[in-house]
Amino acid sequence: MTSYNHPLLKTLAPFVEAIGAKLLLPNEVTETDFPLFWNDEIVGGLRRPDLNQALDHLLQTAEQEIGTSRENMTRLEKQQAVALLNEWGAFTLRKSVEDVAEALSVSRFTIYNYLEHSEQN
């Protein structure tokens, strides 16, 4: 991981990592990135997360939040993971229900039940 000297970059680094984006040094910023300015000077940039990896990143983050790996999750923990993924917008991605079901070793029907359960609570 790169060490960022500017206070804005140091402050943003944990957030950027949490959302799966990439923090850039000034010389790495391209026209498709978001430049970050401080006193009218570019001090870095922000690159959007790769949506192809977004669901994997969200699943890993859910594991961290819950404190256990997918393979070791109980039924209740899987429900919590699905609720978190739903809060984070994971199910707006195409085929995400199927992908989450496979990742949690449950059926699509089970994911829909967990979603219904989380929306009732």
N, C-alpha and C positions, 0 to 999 in steps of 0.2 A: 504494500500500500504506500502511496506517495505521501510524503510529509508536506503539509501545506503551511506556509509561513504567515500568510495573510489572515487576519482575524475573521474576516467574512468566510473564507474557505474553511477555516478550522471549525467555525460555528455550523456551517452547512454540512460538513462531512458526514456526521452520523445520520442526518435526515436523508441525504442523498443515497447513502448505503441502504437505508431502510426501505426506500422505494425502488431500489434496483436501478437507479440512474447512475451516471458517472460524472464525477467532478473533474474538471479539466484545468490545466495550467493555461496561462494566456496564449502561449505559442501553439496549443493544441486545439483551440477553438476554431471551428469551421462555420460556414454560413448557415448550416442547419442546426447548430447548437444555440443555446441561450447564453449570450455574454453576460457576465456579472460585473457590474461597475461599482466603483467606490471613489467618490470625489471626482467623477467624470473620467476615471481611468479604468481600463479593463484589467481586472485582477484575476480573472478565471472565467470558466464557463460551465454550463450544465448540459449534458447530453441526455436525451430522453432514454428511458429504459427500452430494451429490445422486447417488443411484445411477444416474440416467439418464445422468450424465456420467462415472461411475466408470471405465468401460472406456477411454474416451478419455483420461482422466487417467493411468491405468495405462500405456497405450501411450506417452504422452508421457514418462512417467517412465522407461520402458524405453529409449526413444530417448536420453535423457540419460545413463542408466547405461552404455549401449553406446557412446555418443559419435557417433552418426550418425543421420540421418533414416531413416524406414522405406523411402523410395524408393531410398536408396543402400545399404541393408543387403545384405551378402553372404548366401549360404545359411547359413554358420556364425553370422553375427550374428542372422539370423532365428531360428535354433535357440536361440540365447542369449536372445533376446527372449521366445520362447515359454516357455522354462524359467523366466525371471523372472516372467512373467505367471502361470504355474502356481504358483510359490512364493507369490505374493501373493494367490492365490485368485480370479484373474480368471475362471477357467473354471467357477466356481460360478454365474455370472450366466447367465441365459437367453439363448440364441442367441450366446453369446460366441465359440464356435468359428467360427461363420460370420462374425461381425464381425471377428475377428482375421484370419481367412483373407483377407477382403476388404482389410483395412488393410495387410496384408503382401504383397498381390498373389500369393497362393498358393491352392491348393485346400484344402477341409476335410480331405481325405485327407492332405495334406501336414502340416497342423497336428497331426492325430492321430499321424502318424509322428514329428514333432518331439517330441510329448509322450511317446511311447513311448521315444524315444531319450533324453530327459532323465531319465526315471524309471530307465533302466538304468544311467545314470552317476552 
